[in-house]
């Protein structure tokens, strides 16, 4: 093929140069991403994603991402993790103990992705559908031994120097829990003193722009515990997770790029309560928030990385129930009109307040209104309750109306109701089971979760790896150095 | 950098040639694998693999494979798949209906990976821990509308021309079920007439070698339904799944290469019965079988592809139970000495045979012997039963001794026992729950499974894809052409 070897030898150095040029061009394309998104579905395991896909009748956007991996979640001191340990792992690459926020097992603080990004001049945004001082978001800006130190976390937020906080509110601005390491005054005041514009209404939110500088945006209606309402409970006045995400992108976009963490926190809360409909609808809204980042990515494909994961599974959700055998009927979930939380708050509470406990007959129409479950009807109507289901519901109703029994700590009662209002949790159990969806726990479980990625070096997120690797891979991709130095310092 | 453009232009054609050479060398390295293994853990979903890892206290070999993916499993006509539809998907790349073996939804036969490999001159081996005519192995050599046509499947096996069958036996050699499409005589006779050496003992098995030509090897003890015993029930005389795999590699190895499918079939059966210990120990044995292929791969790294997957999850297993909250205690499973099957066969059966039903007191020592569960002891002993657990066990014992009640079809009874012996399944439920492991079903579930790969083009098995893609990716890698032509012909 090559007749003159000496000629070839003469050409080789130039060939090498041409090849080097090619390599330079390709490595230029693989420069650090300017825009980095980390989406964390709290309690969003593989069954939650699968259920949302099936309910929606089509693949979620996150399932169409080109890179998919499996992520293990254990904490340093427990197989089944919690949000603080899992959040710290994903924020800092460090395996820590249950309940610890932004510190190693020896309680030395560890630098977070958010802080590293801030220190390189990028803007930083933190969004969550639960309180913005809850464990997962806190692990990106706070360093406290116990996740319950909300006041300390609120102070850390005020002093973080991050650019955008959006979603739920803060839980303990006045240190009412009394567990502050040092009281520095009202946390809202500190937040404002540190230059944040605080808005708490849709109108204020819609008027926000880059000109406002640092922003803390929350929703007018805080459903409970500092969180946004479940997506299925929202009205037109509520600001959704995807809107908080979209606004974050708008105000963070700048020449130095940004890092943004978005948590779908109420997926977890819905799963703790074994409410599949609420969990699925919050998962779909979370996926919609990812869609806002994906729209941005399409305009900046060579400068963006999007990583979507869960911090752990919650509830031991599975897509198959003994009573429905090989069948599933996800469409029955359409019968449910609000989350368990709204049913408890609105209906069960009003019944409890009455001097004479109303009869179960009075509750029936509410059960049909809120969950679509019918007490009589055609045998082939999937919403009609079987006798054994009615028996369960009546028993639960009686316990709901009698607080003492449920709080007795009887292990059988706990397994049945998990400390939730017995009627509400029994109604979601019955409805979910009719759909072929079942649960084994009111807490998290230890099964791995899915991680999905698109964009710059997204291929790194293929395979099977630990939650600490999420932070390490992002840091490496962003050129922040291996975390080894940060993580080691905190061990 | 390049001063003389005209000189560069002159060099370019030679550079292109040098580059072409490099491409040729690299594509030579990526030639079709000579040795291809497909391992299918029946009922081995993500929780089963995770549980086996945790129980073993270290990562299974399959979890250390460099390429890991997530595989969706649905059938053409049902969200929750079955082994026949899932097996057909993985054997032929074709989505089919529940119960159909090696045919499309319109019942046209589809060519399988095994048949394609055979037709290119490779040797073919099929190994399973359940009967070798069970749905999963059958999908690689048989084409029947209903998986229950065991006699037809046995005839297809005899006529397959495959080189090695190892593991369980055949279920209907005499067409006792009477559902044969055509009776051609005793299937064992047909198998021998087609040149197979049949061995049914350890001694015969150990003496097998390449010189024996085509081989059908099974175990002396068939525990039930044509299957090998559960791994935890085996004695030294039983041939394990890993031994059948190792022998297969030995006799199949030849200059034209081989394709081998190995099924861990009893993982599924253990999960149907909600017996975590049996499922985990069969998963570990399945992983050991993969280890035999991996040893072979290490000697032929540039000629081998190993793919390991599951056909679906089974039982709705999760690693977290309401009663144990955030804790797991996998070590309690060590208390169990045999599978639920042996306990039912040996202990429950003998009790039932007695004219006067023995008192529960007589059963207690057997429960302690077989499951490690204690009726009294120190409060901190995790094996000591709580009162509410004892109540459940006594109720189950009474139902076990009274067949009629369980077979009544009462949906509550079915949810509790799934048609299994009530005492046996309650004991595994109680033991598993003490360990923090729970189940939601006695059937398969619809959550995706993990696929792992190593070797030639193993990277193709990263990401998220459907079970049909497993066959398509293997066919493509083996240079068998896209299945499009085969699959389309069968639609």
Interface residues (C-beta under 8 A of the other chain):
Chain A: X1 X2 X7 X8 X11 X12 X14 X15 X17 X18 X19 X21 X46 X47 X50 X54 X63 X66 X67 X68 X69 X70 X72 X78 X79 X80 X82 X98 X313 X316 X317 X318 X319 X320 X321 X322 X323 X325 X326 X327 X328 X386 X388 X410 X411 X412 X414 X415 X418 X436 X438 X439 X440 X441 X442 X443 X444 X445 X446 X447 X448 X450 X452 X462 X463 X464
Chain B: X1 X2 X7 X8 X11 X12 X14 X15 X17 X18 X19 X46 X47 X50 X54 X63 X66 X67 X68 X69 X70 X72 X78 X79 X80 X82 X98 X313 X316 X317 X318 X319 X320 X321 X322 X323 X325 X326 X327 X328 X386 X388 X410 X411 X412 X414 X415 X418 X436 X438 X439 X440 X441 X442 X443 X444 X445 X446 X447 X448 X450 X452 X462 X463 X464
